[in-house]
Amino acid sequence: MCAPLLSVGHEAEWAQINREEQEQLRASNMALTPAQRLTVGQSLSQQAVSLMVAGYRAGLVPERALWT
C-alpha cells in the first residue's frame, strides 16, 4: 500500500509538482496579450478589494485599511 502524498517524506514529489505548476502558470501568463493581462489584473484587484471589505465587515481589518 502506498503512503498518501500528503504524508511526511514526499517533499521531493511536491517540489516537482510545484515546479511543473509554476512552469505551466508562467507559460499561460506569457501567452496573454496586453489587453488580456489588463483584464486579469483588474479582476484580481477587484477580488482583493472584495476580500479586504469582507475582512473589514467581519471586524478583521481596521477601517483605515479601506481608505489607504
Buried (B, 14 or more C-beta within 10 A) or exposed (E): EEEEEEEEEEEEEEEEEEEEEEEEEEEEEEEEEEEEEEEEEEEEEEEEEEEBEEBBEEEEBEEEEEEE
